[in-house]
Amino acid sequence: MNGTLPLRPELVGEVPYGAPQLDVPVMLNVNENPYPPSEATIVDMAAAVADAARTLNRYPDRDALDLRADLAAYLSVDGGVPLGVDEVWAANGSNEVMLQLLLAFGGPGRTAVSFAPTYSMYPEYARDSHTTWVLGRRRDDFGIDLPHTLDVIAEHQPSVVLLASPNNPTGTALELADVEAILAAAPGVVVVDEAYGEFRRAGVPSALSLLPNQPRLVVSRTMSKAFALAGGRLGYLAASRAVVDAVRIVRLPYHLSSVTQAVARVALAHAGEMLAAVDELRAERDRTYDWLRSRGLQAAPSDANFVFFGAFPDRHAVWQGLLDRGVLIRETGPDGWLRVSIGTPAEMAAFRAALLEVLQ
């Protein structure tokens, strides 16, 4: 190779994915939960890790059966439909869940589709699994344009359809009727990515409720957001047993450490406590949405733990102005728009004060 690495051609010039990680007083750019686990939860996690450490000379349960049983019990309550351990899968963050799905159902000669604006990692999963990537569009209000969506599916016959609900970066949730229409039209699997599902507003349903009658539906979740476990790296999916068995074929051996499994089970045991913090974040999100609109800005109604707002002639100048004042948010999505994660009341007060200064 004349002294150069034999890098895959489609990777030449690419850079690793990632949001800016800057040391600033107020970090509201990666949709983290600002509230760490309670001291009681930390004590229980430490004890569970100590127990796991006693057997770290042995490989972990490669199928994470106890953890999956706990996840199935949690999802059965949230979705209102009973789920068994063989209908749930867990992996190293929802990122690995998505990549496993593309490895199982995508690949050379196959196509995955989604609709912009949406999560910027989706095309990278397609690229890494040699899956053709097709990107349609959403409506101007960021909802799914169903006729356009069905046209894209009819034209490209995708083996995978990726739909984020609530959508990242806009916070927009899907109507279940739209999901059902897409499932009826799509020849392959339809993945509803509910990474922010616990933050949805009252009365907004989860796609989990559709699972009993939809064998090609996959609902993906994460413990990074609602469960304040971003550092624990635990994502999971609910689907038919056939989907779970397909993903098990492509998963790496022992992909979830004993420590990860132990910590995640403790977090699930404290679900009531963690979801109480979610209620606070929902309320702060709604206050932020109302405040942004009161200042004459556009803001997308959000069912997530962030608000998408704009539209600015020079959004980078606004982003930089906030950063200069110690507040880091995310410059993402369509030109002119910005996304702010919901933090503590003090952090959101700092965001509001900084934005007022920038806008003046």
PEHUJO-V867261 format. One record per residue. N is the residue number from 1. BURIAL is I if it has 24 or more other C-alpha atoms within 12 Angstrom, else O. Layout:
[[N | BURIAL] [N | BURIAL]]
//
This chain:
[[1 | O] [2 | O] [3 | O] [4 | O] [5 | O] [6 | O] [7 | O] [8 | O] [9 | O] [10 | O] [11 | O] [12 | O] [13 | O] [14 | O] [15 | O] [16 | O] [17 | O] [18 | O] [19 | O] [20 | O] [21 | O] [22 | O] [23 | O] [24 | O] [25 | O] [26 | I] [27 | I] [28 | I] [29 | I] [30 | I] [31 | I] [32 | I] [33 | I] [34 | I] [35 | I] [36 | I] [37 | I] [38 | O] [39 | O] [40 | O] [41 | I] [42 | O] [43 | O] [44 | O] [45 | I] [46 | O] [47 | O] [48 | I] [49 | I] [50 | O] [51 | O] [52 | I] [53 | O] [54 | O] [55 | O] [56 | O] [57 | O] [58 | O] [59 | O] [60 | I] [61 | I] [62 | I] [63 | I] [64 | I] [65 | I] [66 | I] [67 | I] [68 | I] [69 | I] [70 | I] [71 | I] [72 | I] [73 | I] [74 | I] [75 | I] [76 | I] [77 | O] [78 | I] [79 | I] [80 | O] [81 | O] [82 | I] [83 | I] [84 | I] [85 | I] [86 | I] [87 | I] [88 | I] [89 | I] [90 | I] [91 | I] [92 | I] [93 | I] [94 | I] [95 | I] [96 | I] [97 | I] [98 | I] [99 | I] [100 | I] [101 | I] [102 | I] [103 | I] [104 | I] [105 | I] [106 | I] [107 | I] [108 | O] [109 | O] [110 | I] [111 | I] [112 | I] [113 | I] [114 | I] [115 | I] [116 | I] [117 | I] [118 | I] [119 | I] [120 | I] [121 | I] [122 | I] [123 | I] [124 | I] [125 | I] [126 | I] [127 | I] [128 | I] [129 | I] [130 | I] [131 | I] [132 | I] [133 | I] [134 | I] [135 | I] [136 | I] [137 | I] [138 | I] [139 | O] [140 | O] [141 | O] [142 | I] [143 | I] [144 | I] [145 | I] [146 | I] [147 | O] [148 | O] [149 | I] [150 | I] [151 | O] [152 | I] [153 | I] [154 | O] [155 | O] [156 | I] [157 | I] [158 | I] [159 | I] [160 | I] [161 | I] [162 | I] [163 | I] [164 | I] [165 | I] [166 | I] [167 | I] [168 | I] [169 | I] [170 | I] [171 | I] [172 | I] [173 | I] [174 | I] [175 | I] [176 | I] [177 | O] [178 | I] [179 | I] [180 | I] [181 | O] [182 | I] [183 | I] [184 | O] [185 | I] [186 | I] [187 | I] [188 | I] [189 | I] [190 | I] [191 | I] [192 | I] [193 | I] [194 | I] [195 | I] [196 | I] [197 | I] [198 | I] [199 | I] [200 | I] [201 | I] [202 | O] [203 | O] [204 | I] [205 | I] [206 | I] [207 | I] [208 | I] [209 | I] [210 | I] [211 | I] [212 | O] [213 | O] [214 | I] [215 | I] [216 | I] [217 | I] [218 | I] [219 | I] [220 | I] [221 | I] [222 | I] [223 | I] [224 | I] [225 | I] [226 | I] [227 | I] [228 | I] [229 | I] [230 | I] [231 | O] [232 | I] [233 | I] [234 | I] [235 | I] [236 | I] [237 | I] [238 | I] [239 | I] [240 | I] [241 | I] [242 | O] [243 | I] [244 | I] [245 | O] [246 | I] [247 | I] [248 | I] [249 | O] [250 | I] [251 | I] [252 | O] [253 | O] [254 | O] [255 | I] [256 | I] [257 | I] [258 | I] [259 | I] [260 | I] [261 | I] [262 | I] [263 | I] [264 | I] [265 | I] [266 | I] [267 | I] [268 | I] [269 | I] [270 | I] [271 | I] [272 | O] [273 | I] [274 | I] [275 | I] [276 | O] [277 | I] [278 | I] [279 | I] [280 | I] [281 | I] [282 | I] [283 | I] [284 | I] [285 | I] [286 | I] [287 | I] [288 | I] [289 | I] [290 | O] [291 | I] [292 | I] [293 | O] [294 | O] [295 | O] [296 | O] [297 | I] [298 | I] [299 | I] [300 | I] [301 | I] [302 | I] [303 | I] [304 | I] [305 | I] [306 | I] [307 | I] [308 | I] [309 | I] [310 | I] [311 | I] [312 | O] [313 | O] [314 | O] [315 | I] [316 | I] [317 | O] [318 | I] [319 | I] [320 | O] [321 | I] [322 | I] [323 | I] [324 | O] [325 | I] [326 | I] [327 | I] [328 | I] [329 | I] [330 | I] [331 | I] [332 | I] [333 | I] [334 | I] [335 | O] [336 | I] [337 | I] [338 | I] [339 | I] [340 | I] [341 | I] [342 | I] [343 | I] [344 | I] [345 | O] [346 | O] [347 | I] [348 | I] [349 | O] [350 | I] [351 | I] [352 | I] [353 | O] [354 | I] [355 | I] [356 | O] [357 | O] [358 | O] [359 | O] [360 | O]]
//
